[in-house]
Amino acid sequence: MRTWRGWTRAEDADAYAAYMMETGYPGYTSTPGNRGVTFTRRDDGELTEFLLVSLWESGEAVRAFAGEEPGKAVFYPQDDRYLVERELTVGHFDVFAGDVA
């Protein structure tokens, strides 16, 4: 499992969510070896936090998506327009139990 978080201004949250559905979501789901992705968000005062969680069948599949440095976050061309804070690295976890296909 791979996790990443970023924050937008609350007023930019809807536009960023739409942008991620046009860019990030297809980027994740069209990569062979992707086993699912969940994009979440929550308002926190003036900011909106986005948490992306994706499941992968192997480290090779993650590298096919993220490149040769899979610990680095993947960004899209307009992310600088929306994100006021972001994690530059991602979390990787081994899933040992759960409802996964």
N, C-alpha and C positions, 0 to 999 in steps of 0.2 A: 504494500500500500504506500502511496506517495501523497504527501500533504503539502499544501502551500497556503499562505495567507497574505492578503493585501487589503488596503483601506482606501476608500474614496471619500470625498466630501458627501454628506447625505444628499445634497441636491444633484450630485452626479451619479448616484447609485443605479437608477433605472437605466440610464444611458450606458453605463459600464456593463451592467448585466446583459443588455441587448448586444453590446459589442462582443462580450465573451461568448454569447451564443452563436455569433457569426464567425468567430475566430478560434477561440480556445476549445470550445466544445467539439467542433468538427476535427480540430487538430488532435485531440485526445482520442476520440472515438474511431477515427479513421486509421489509427496506427495499429498494424497487426500486433496482436498480443494484449491489447487493452481489453480488460474484463469488466469495465464499467467505470463511470465517473459520476460524482455528485458535486454539484456546485451549490453552495449555500451562502446566505448573507444574513446579517443582523445589524439593525440600527443601534448605534451607541452614541447618543447625543448628536454632535455635529458630524460624526463620521459613520460610515457603514463599513463593517468588516466583511470580507469575502473569504470563505474557506473552501478550498477545492480538495477533494479526496478522490484519488483514482486507484484502481486495482489493475495489476499487471501480472501476466503469467510468468514473467522471468525478468532478470536483470537485462538481458539482451533486448527485450521488448521496451523496457524503460529507456535504454540507450537509443533505440530506434526513434523514440519520441524526443528525448532530451539532448541527444548528442553524446559525445565522448566524456563529458563531465556531468553525469546524471545527478550529482548533488547540487548543481546550480539550477535555479528557477528558469523557466522558459517564459520569455516575454514577447508580446506582439507589438506591431508598429505604433499603435495609438495608446499603449499603456501609460506612457509618460503624461499624456493629456488628462488621464483620469486618476491615476494612483498618487496619493499624497504620502503614503507609507507602504512599504512592501518588504517581504522577506526575500532576500537574495539567494537563499538556499532553501532546500526542501527537506522534509522529513521522509525517511524511508523506514517502513516497518514490515516485519514478517507477520502475516496473518496466520494464526494458529487455530482459530475457531471463528465460526460465524456462518452466515447464510451467503455464501459466495458461489457463483456458478462455476 
